[in-house]
């Protein structure tokens, strides 16, 4: 890895990725390993991203942002050579998952053993994945522009500066060009807006409350999710450095007014309501970290590509967190784009070739739309309170729970466990 600081305009790269989060850094690493001349532009200093994690023995020691990494995403990170560091650090595989209707009797239980898998997924703090990826980038030929922020978009054009290669202008005045520019800069993607790719989006009028809790009961490597009319609550198991299994990350999605009421409570009152919502004794939650909230909005780019340009991860699609699939959809984008660009390199094609980008969009857009539609359907299903509908969804959950082959097939597809 070369960290660039010079104000001199570099030669045109093969591929430039803007955004070095979990998705962008994975894509940069994979493309560099394929032999492309890769430039990664990240607004945070590399030293900060590579800083060692502090030991976690209390609720305030865990990062509030965690991801449920599926087996498919794990395989991608294994192939990139980054998973070994993640596995050697703080992470928590979960073997079982329980989902139920808080306002009924419906319940579904998933078990990795029934699918002959080691785990359904792994809960990892986001920063640990980013650190592992940047440490792997250390030995790659990729060039990193760290602490760099995008100021403008340079469209294709024979301007004498980069031929027909598009690019970006940084706030310090540098112009960077590549034959393909990939935006991995998050849901509010500045680059997507500069290029002018429109989105379809709507506000759920919900807030997600995120925190780390310590409970009296051990989590037993089980992920738990309760659905109520005003939104789902997830308890995701964490493991402290000393092996303590009493910690969980919570994601409590609630209608905005209800979320505001909950956030206004002191810790004692909030913990009591939290315990009741997850159907534990009222004094079960012993400690909670600082609470954070963020608004929930569904967003999907109408097109993932433009000439010499592509979107990946949250820059292309934002999804309700009720199934924890956001990071996995992003890694699905990375896996497919790596496949298409490997194929393009073998055929001697320009990485920004319209046929290459068209194949990427066709493969990913339909799959992402299917997942987004399923999540929207679940949200609407559990958001309705009519008695006949409530009866049907509870009967359906219990019926599905008894059909192990069908239930396990659905879980296998969702968690990326198929071989």
C-alpha positions in Angstrom: 0.0 0.0 0.0 1.2 3.5 -0.9 -0.2 6.4 1.1 -0.3 9.4 -1.2 0.2 12.9 0.1 1.7 14.7 -2.9 -0.2 17.5 -4.6 1.2 16.4 -7.9 -1.6 15.0 -10.2 -1.0 11.2 -10.6 -1.3 9.2 -13.8 -4.7 7.8 -14.7 -5.4 4.8 -12.5 -7.4 1.7 -13.7 -10.0 1.9 -10.9 -10.6 4.5 -8.2 -12.8 3.7 -5.1 -14.2 6.6 -3.1 -14.9 5.6 0.5 -12.8 3.2 2.6 -15.5 1.7 4.8 -16.2 -2.0 5.1 -17.3 -2.2 1.5 -15.0 0.2 -0.3 -11.8 -1.2 1.4 -12.8 -4.8 0.6 -13.3 -3.9 -3.1 -10.0 -2.0 -3.2 -8.1 -5.0 -1.7 -9.7 -7.5 -4.1 -9.0 -5.4 -7.2 -5.4 -4.7 -6.2 -5.0 -8.5 -5.8 -6.3 -9.0 -9.3 -3.5 -6.7 -10.6 -5.4 -3.5 -11.3 -3.8 -0.1 -10.6 -6.1 0.9 -7.7 -6.6 4.2 -5.9 -8.6 4.3 -2.7 -9.8 7.7 -1.5 -10.8 7.8 2.2 -11.7 10.9 4.3 -10.2 9.4 7.6 -6.5 9.1 8.3 -5.2 5.5 7.7 -3.5 5.5 11.1 -6.9 6.0 12.8 -8.4 3.2 10.8 -5.5 0.8 11.6 -5.4 1.7 15.4 -5.6 -1.3 17.7 -8.9 -2.0 19.4 -9.1 -1.3 23.2 -10.1 -4.3 25.4 -13.8 -4.6 26.0 -14.9 -5.4 29.5 -17.8 -3.0 29.9 -20.7 -1.7 27.8 -18.9 1.5 26.8 -15.9 -0.4 25.4 -17.8 -1.8 22.4 -18.4 0.1 19.2 -22.1 0.9 18.8 -22.0 0.0 15.0 -21.9 -3.8 14.5 -22.8 -6.0 11.6 -24.2 -9.5 11.4 -21.7 -11.0 8.9 -23.2 -13.9 6.9 -21.3 -17.0 5.8 -21.2 -15.6 2.2 -19.6 -12.3 3.4 -17.2 -14.3 5.6 -16.1 -16.3 2.6 -15.4 -13.1 0.7 -13.3 -11.7 3.5 -11.5 -15.1 3.8 -10.7 -15.0 0.1 -9.2 -11.5 0.5 -7.0 -12.6 3.4 -8.7 -10.3 6.0 -10.9 -12.7 7.9 -8.1 -14.3 9.9 -7.4 -11.0 11.7 -11.2 -10.5 12.4 -11.5 -14.1 13.8 -8.4 -13.6 16.0 -10.0 -10.5 17.5 -13.3 -9.7 19.2 -16.2 -11.3 17.4 -19.2 -13.5 18.3 -20.6 -16.3 16.1 -24.2 -17.1 16.8 -25.5 -20.6 16.5 -29.3 -20.0 17.0 -31.8 -17.2 16.2 -35.2 -16.7 17.7 -37.8 -14.4 16.0 -41.2 -13.8 17.5 -44.3 -11.7 17.3 -44.5 -9.6 20.5 -48.2 -9.1 20.1 -49.1 -12.7 19.3 -47.9 -16.4 19.6 -45.9 -16.7 16.4 -42.3 -17.8 16.8 -39.6 -19.1 14.5 -36.3 -20.7 15.7 -33.3 -21.2 13.5 -30.4 -23.5 14.4 -27.1 -23.8 12.7 -26.8 -27.4 13.7 -29.9 -28.2 11.7 -28.2 -26.8 8.6 -24.9 -28.6 9.4 -23.2 -25.2 9.7 -20.8 -23.9 12.4 -22.8 -20.7 12.8 -25.7 -18.7 11.3 -23.5 -15.6 11.2 -21.0 -13.6 13.2 -21.5 -10.3 15.0 -18.5 -8.1 14.5 -17.9 -4.4 15.4 -17.5 -2.6 12.0 -14.2 -1.0 12.9 -12.6 -4.4 13.4 -13.4 -5.4 9.9 -12.2 -2.0 8.5 -8.9 -2.4 10.4 -8.3 -5.9 9.2 -8.9 -4.8 5.6 -6.6 -1.8 5.8 -3.9 -4.0 7.4 -4.3 -6.3 4.5 -4.0 -3.4 2.1 -0.7 -2.6 3.7 1.0 -5.3 1.7 -1.0 -4.6 -1.5 0.0 -2.3 -4.4 -3.0 -0.1 -3.9 -2.5 3.7 -3.5 -4.4 5.3 -0.6 -5.3 9.0 -0.4 -6.2 9.3 3.3 -7.8 12.3 4.9 -9.0 13.3 1.5 -12.5 14.8 0.8 -14.2 15.0 -2.5 -15.1 18.5 -3.8 -16.3 17.8 -7.3 -16.8 15.4 -10.2 -14.8 15.4 -13.4 -16.8 13.9 -16.2 -15.4 12.1 -19.1 -14.0 14.3 -21.8 -10.9 14.9 -23.9 -9.7 17.8 -21.7 -6.0 17.0 -21.9 -5.8 16.1 -18.3 -7.0 12.5 -18.3 -8.2 11.8 -21.8 -11.7 10.2 -21.6 -11.2 9.0 -18.0 -13.6 10.4 -15.4 -12.4 11.5 -12.0 -12.8 13.6 -8.9 -11.5 16.9 -7.6 -10.3 16.9 -3.9 -10.8 19.7 -1.5 -7.0 20.4 -1.6 -7.2 21.0 -5.4 -5.9 17.6 -6.6 -7.5 16.0 -9.6 -7.6 12.2 -9.6 -8.7 10.2 -12.6 -9.4 6.6 -13.4 -10.9 4.5 -16.1 -13.6 3.4 -13.6 -14.7 5.4 -10.5 -16.6 3.5 -7.9 -18.6 5.3 -5.2 -18.6 3.4 -1.8 -19.2 6.6 0.2 -22.4 5.6 2.1 -26.1 6.2 2.0 -25.7 10.0 1.6 -23.2 9.4 -1.2 -21.8 12.8 -2.2 -20.4 11.2 -5.4 -23.7 9.7 -6.4 -25.3 13.2 -6.1 -22.5 14.9 -8.0 -22.8 12.3 -10.9 -26.6 12.8 -10.9 -27.8 9.3 -10.4 -31.4 9.6 -9.0 -32.8 7.4 -6.3 -36.2 6.2 -5.2 -36.6 6.7 -1.5 -39.0 7.1 1.3 -38.9 7.9 5.0 -40.2 5.2 7.4 -40.9 7.8 10.1 -38.9 5.6 12.4 -35.7 5.9 14.4 -33.3 3.1 15.3 -32.0 3.2 18.8 -28.5 1.6 19.1 -26.6 0.7 22.2 -24.6 -2.0 24.0 -26.2 -3.7 27.1 -25.1 -6.1 29.8 -27.8 -8.4 31.0 -28.0 -10.9 33.9 -28.7 -13.7 31.5 -25.9 -15.0 29.2 -26.9 -14.7 25.5 -25.9 -18.4 24.8 -24.8 -17.4 21.3 -28.4 -16.7 20.3 -29.6 -13.7 18.3 -33.1 -12.6 19.4 -35.6 -10.4 17.5 -39.0 -9.3 18.7 -41.5 -7.7 16.3 -44.1 -5.3 17.6 -46.5 -3.0 15.7 -44.2 0.0 16.3 -41.0 -1.7 15.2 -38.6 -4.6 15.8 -36.1 -5.0 18.5 -32.9 -7.1 18.0 -30.5 -8.4 20.7 -27.3 -9.4 18.9 -24.8 -11.4 21.0 -21.3 -9.9 21.8 -18.4 -11.4 23.5 -16.0 -9.4 25.6 -12.2 -10.0 25.5 -12.4 -11.9 28.7 -15.0 -14.3 27.3 -17.9 -12.7 29.2 -21.2 -13.7 27.4 -23.5 -11.2 29.0 -23.2 -8.4 26.4 -25.5 -7.7 23.5 -25.8 -5.0 20.9 -29.3 -3.7 20.5 -31.0 -2.2 17.5 -34.5 -1.0 18.5 -36.4 0.4 15.6 -39.5 2.4 16.7 -41.9 4.9 15.3 -40.3 8.4 15.7 -42.6 9.6 18.5 -42.1 6.4 20.4 -38.3 6.5 19.9 -38.2 10.0 21.2 -40.1 9.0 24.3 -37.8 6.1 24.9 -34.7 8.3 24.4 -36.0 10.8 27.0 -36.1 8.1 29.7 -33.2 7.7 32.1 -31.2 4.5 32.0 -33.1 2.7 34.7 -36.5 3.3 33.1 -35.2 2.6 29.6 -33.6 -0.6 30.7 -36.8 -1.8 32.3 -38.8 -1.1 29.1 -36.1 -2.7 27.0 -36.3 -5.9 29.1 -40.0 -6.0 28.8 -39.8 -5.6 25.0 -37.5 -8.5 24.7 -39.6 -10.5 27.2 -37.0 -10.7 30.0 -37.6 -9.9 33.7 -37.7 -6.2 34.3 -34.4 -6.0 36.1 -32.5 -8.1 33.5 -30.6 -5.3 31.9 -27.9 -4.4 34.3 -26.0 -1.7 32.3 -26.3 0.2 29.1 -23.9 2.3 27.1 -24.6 5.7 25.7 -27.6 5.5 23.3 -27.6 6.6 19.7 -30.4 7.1 17.2 -30.5 7.4 13.5 -33.5 7.9 11.1 -34.6 5.0 9.0 -35.0 5.6 5.3 -35.2 3.2 2.3 -33.2 4.4 -0.6 -32.4 2.7 -3.9 -30.5 4.1 -6.9 -32.5 3.8 -10.1 -29.3 3.0 -11.9 -26.1 1.6 -10.3 -23.9 2.8 -13.2 -23.1 5.7 -15.5 -20.3 6.0 -18.1 -17.1 5.1 -16.2 -18.9 5.0 -12.9 -20.5 2.5 -10.5 -22.2 2.4 -7.1 -21.7 -0.2 -4.4 -23.0 -0.8 -0.9 -25.1 1.9 0.8 -24.3 4.3 -2.0 -26.5 2.1 -4.2 -29.1 0.9 -1.6 -30.2 1.5 2.0 -32.4 -1.0 3.7 -34.4 -1.2 6.9 -32.2 -2.9 9.6 -34.9 -5.3 10.7 -33.0 -8.3 9.1 -29.5 -7.0 9.5 -28.7 -7.5 5.8 -27.2 -4.1 4.9 -23.5 -5.1 5.1 -24.2 -8.4 3.4 -25.9 -6.8 0.5 -22.8 -4.5 0.2 -20.5 -7.5 0.2 -22.7 -9.1 -2.4 -22.0 -6.1 -4.6 -18.3 -6.4 -4.0 -18.3 -10.1 -4.9 -20.1 -9.6 -8.2 -18.1 -6.5 -9.2 -14.9 -8.4 -8.5 -16.1 -11.3 -10.7 -17.0 -9.0 -13.6 -13.8 -7.0 -13.4 -11.7 -10.2 -13.2 -13.5 -11.3 -16.3 -12.9 -8.0 -18.0 -9.2 -8.1 -17.2 -8.9 -11.6 -18.7 -10.6 -10.4 -21.9 -8.5 -7.2 -22.0 -11.5 -4.9 -21.6 -11.5 -1.4 -20.1 -12.8 -1.7 -16.5 -15.3 1.1 -17.2 -16.6 -0.6 -20.3 -20.4 -0.3 -20.6 -20.9 -4.0 -21.1 -18.9 -4.8 -17.9 -20.9 -2.3 -15.8 -24.1 -3.5 -17.4 -23.5 -7.1 -16.3 -22.8 -5.9 -12.8 -26.0 -3.8 -12.6 -28.2 -6.6 -14.0 -26.8 -9.2 -11.5 -27.0 -7.0 -8.4 -30.0 -4.8 -9.0 -32.5 -7.6 -9.2 -31.2 -9.4 -6.1 -31.0 -6.2 -4.0 -34.6 -5.3 -5.1 -35.8 -8.7 -4.1 -34.3 -8.4 -0.6 -35.6 -4.8 -0.2 -39.1 -5.8 -1.2 -39.0 -8.7 1.2 -37.9 -6.4 4.1 -40.6 -3.9 3.2 -43.2 -6.7 3.2 -42.1 -7.8 6.6 -42.3 -4.3 8.0 -45.8 -3.8 6.6 -46.9 -7.2 7.8 -45.8 -6.6 11.4 -46.9 -3.0 11.3 -50.6 -3.9 10.9 -52.8 -4.6 13.9 -56.0 -6.0 12.3 -57.0 -9.2 14.2 -57.4 -11.4 11.0 -54.0 -10.4 9.8 -52.4 -10.8 13.2 -53.9 -14.3 13.4 -52.6 -15.2 9.9 -49.0 -14.0 10.5 -48.8 -15.9 13.8 -50.2 -19.1 12.3 -47.8 -18.7 9.4 -44.8 -18.3 11.6 -45.7 -21.3 13.7 -46.4 -23.3 10.5 -43.1 -22.4 9.0 -41.3 -23.2 12.2 -42.6 -26.8 12.0 -41.5 -27.3 8.4 -37.7 -27.7 9.1 -36.7 -28.3 5.4 -38.4 -25.1 4.2 -37.4 -23.0 7.2 -33.8 -24.1 6.9 -33.7 -23.5 3.1 -34.9 -19.9 3.7 -32.3 -19.4 6.4 -29.6 -20.9 4.1 -30.5 -18.4 1.4 -30.7 -15.4 3.8 -27.4 -16.2 5.5 -25.4 -17.1 2.4 -24.7 -20.6 3.7 -25.4 -22.5 0.4 -22.4 -24.3 -1.0 
